[in-house]
Amino acid sequence: MNDFLERCPPAYVELLGSLGVQVGYFACGMIMEKMRPAYVTATSREVLNKSILNHVILNSLHFAIATCMGGNSILSQGYPKKYQLPPWTELISQLVIALVLRDAVFWIVHRLLHIPGLYRVHAKHHEIKNPGDHHIFTISYMSVADFFFLYAIPIVSVARFLDMKLVTTLAFSFISATGEQVKLVWGDEAHDEHHVNGAVNFGAYGPMDWVCGTSGQ
């Protein structure tokens, strides 16, 4: 494994790690779907296909960028010594900071996407009025551009800002993705309220909405 990591260009190692995270995300989603109470609206195959297609397109974009950059790291500023396992204290502290920053970046991007003119990028996601009534994967039912700005940009920008080791970045990505699934297991009322109201609950977790005064009921 060490020989492979040393020979393989950094960007492609990151891409393989990202694919592994997404496989884990889909596996957890299927398990959590079985744990959920019965929900009202059956999710159409079209919605699920769109969600999966977004992942395929973004992975293709990731590969294209990695190739254009000559295989140089996309996620880290201080490569190549990023394969090393971080100390537990560093791992936990960076994960906590990263999740706080991700909520902030997500809130800013999401709020901007509700500005008239930019909303057309985000409008498809709001075709679903009550996400809690649908399959757990409908959180990624949106346009490709929307998926890129709301999910790729926060992860990549925070990872580069904190200059995390690859293991920490992948753990951060996995927790960010599955965290929203966990909320849907018991019903994400804040997300549903956002889809009905459109003027509240822009953050991923809640603290930024509390700080900025955009919390719902």
C-alpha positions in Angstrom: 0.0 0.0 0.0 2.8 2.4 0.9 4.4 1.8 -2.5 1.1 2.5 -4.3 0.7 5.7 -2.3 4.2 6.8 -3.2 3.8 6.0 -6.9 0.3 7.2 -7.6 -0.1 10.9 -8.2 -1.6 12.7 -5.2 -4.8 13.9 -7.0 -5.7 10.4 -8.0 -5.2 9.0 -4.5 -7.6 11.8 -3.3 -10.1 10.8 -6.0 -10.0 7.1 -4.9 -10.4 8.2 -1.3 -13.4 10.4 -2.3 -15.0 7.5 -4.2 -14.6 5.3 -1.1 -16.3 7.9 1.0 -19.2 8.1 -1.5 -19.6 4.3 -1.5 -19.7 4.4 2.3 -22.2 7.3 2.1 -24.6 5.3 -0.2 -24.2 2.1 2.0 -25.0 4.1 5.1 -27.9 5.7 3.3 -29.5 2.4 2.4 -29.1 1.2 6.1 -30.6 4.4 7.5 -33.4 4.2 5.0 -34.4 0.9 6.6 -34.3 2.5 10.0 -36.7 5.4 9.2 -40.3 5.5 10.1 -42.7 5.1 7.2 -42.9 8.3 5.2 -45.7 9.8 3.2 -44.5 10.4 -0.3 -42.8 7.7 -2.4 -39.7 9.0 -4.0 -39.8 8.7 -7.8 -37.0 6.9 -9.7 -36.4 10.2 -11.5 -35.4 11.9 -8.2 -33.1 9.1 -7.2 -31.5 9.0 -10.7 -30.8 12.7 -10.6 -29.2 12.4 -7.2 -26.9 9.6 -8.3 -26.1 11.4 -11.6 -24.8 14.4 -9.6 -22.3 12.2 -8.0 -21.2 10.7 -11.3 -20.8 14.1 -12.9 -18.8 15.6 -10.0 -16.5 12.6 -9.9 -15.9 13.0 -13.6 -15.1 16.7 -13.0 -12.8 15.7 -10.1 -10.9 13.4 -12.5 -10.7 16.1 -15.2 -9.3 18.7 -12.8 -6.8 16.2 -11.4 -5.6 15.4 -14.9 -5.4 19.1 -15.9 -3.3 19.7 -12.7 -0.9 17.0 -13.6 -1.9 14.8 -10.7 -1.0 17.4 -8.1 -3.0 17.5 -4.9 -6.3 19.3 -5.0 -7.3 19.0 -1.3 -4.0 19.8 0.4 -1.6 22.7 0.2 1.3 20.9 1.9 1.4 17.7 -0.1 3.0 15.0 -0.4 3.3 14.2 3.3 -0.4 14.0 3.8 -0.9 10.2 3.8 0.4 10.0 7.4 -2.1 9.3 10.1 -2.7 12.3 12.3 -2.5 12.2 16.1 -5.9 11.7 17.7 -5.8 15.2 19.2 -5.2 16.7 15.8 -7.8 14.6 14.1 -10.6 15.4 16.6 -9.7 19.1 16.9 -9.6 19.6 13.1 -12.8 17.7 12.6 -14.6 19.9 15.1 -13.2 23.1 13.5 -13.9 21.8 10.0 -17.6 21.1 10.8 -18.0 24.5 12.2 -16.4 26.1 9.2 -18.4 23.9 6.8 -21.6 25.1 8.4 -20.5 28.7 7.9 -19.5 28.2 4.2 -22.7 26.2 3.6 -24.8 29.0 5.1 -23.1 31.7 3.0 -23.4 29.8 -0.3 -26.9 28.6 0.4 -28.0 32.2 1.4 -26.5 33.5 -1.9 -28.4 30.9 -3.9 -31.6 32.3 -2.6 -30.9 35.7 -4.1 -33.1 36.5 -7.1 -31.1 35.7 -10.2 -29.0 33.1 -8.5 -32.0 31.1 -7.3 -32.5 29.5 -10.7 -29.4 27.4 -9.9 -31.0 26.2 -6.6 -34.6 26.0 -7.8 -34.7 22.3 -8.7 -33.9 21.3 -5.2 -37.0 23.2 -4.0 -39.3 21.3 -6.3 -39.5 19.0 -3.3 -41.5 20.8 -0.7 -41.1 18.3 2.2 -37.8 16.4 1.9 -38.5 14.5 5.1 -41.3 12.8 3.2 -39.0 11.4 0.6 -36.1 8.9 0.2 -33.0 9.8 2.2 -30.9 10.4 -1.0 -33.2 13.3 -2.2 -30.9 15.7 -0.2 -28.8 15.7 -3.3 -31.7 16.1 -5.7 -30.6 19.4 -7.3 -28.9 20.8 -10.4 -25.2 19.9 -11.0 -24.1 23.5 -10.4 -26.0 23.5 -7.1 -24.5 20.2 -6.0 -21.0 21.6 -6.8 -21.5 24.9 -4.9 -23.3 23.4 -1.8 -21.4 20.2 -1.3 -18.0 20.3 -3.1 -17.0 23.9 -2.4 -17.5 23.8 1.4 -15.5 20.5 1.8 -12.6 21.5 -0.5 -12.3 25.0 0.7 -12.3 24.0 4.4 -9.9 21.1 3.8 -7.4 23.4 2.0 -7.8 26.2 4.6 -7.0 23.9 7.5 -4.4 21.9 5.4 -5.7 18.7 6.8 -4.1 15.3 6.2 -5.9 13.2 3.7 -7.3 10.8 6.3 -8.8 13.8 8.2 -10.2 15.2 5.0 -11.9 12.0 4.1 -13.3 11.6 7.6 -14.6 15.2 7.4 -16.2 14.5 4.1 -17.9 11.3 5.3 -19.2 12.9 8.5 -20.5 15.9 6.6 -22.4 13.6 4.1 -23.8 11.1 6.6 -24.6 13.7 9.2 -27.5 15.0 7.0 -28.7 11.5 6.5 -28.8 10.9 10.3 -31.0 14.0 10.7 -33.5 12.6 8.2 -33.7 9.3 10.0 -35.8 10.9 12.8 -37.2 13.7 10.6 -35.4 17.0 9.7 -38.0 19.5 10.6 -35.6 22.5 10.0 -35.0 21.3 6.4 -38.7 20.8 5.8 -39.4 24.3 7.1 -36.8 25.8 4.8 -38.4 24.2 1.8 -41.8 25.5 2.8 -40.7 28.9 4.0 -37.6 29.6 1.9 -36.4 32.3 4.3 -35.1 30.3 7.3 -32.7 27.5 8.1 -29.9 28.0 5.5 -27.2 26.2 7.5 -26.2 22.6 7.5 -26.4 22.0 11.2 -28.1 25.0 12.9 -25.4 27.1 14.7 -24.9 29.6 11.8 -28.7 30.1 11.6 -28.8 30.9 15.3 -25.9 33.3 15.0 -27.3 35.0 11.9 -30.9 35.1 13.1 -32.3 32.8 10.4 -33.4 30.0 12.6 -37.0 28.8 12.1 -39.6 28.0 14.7 
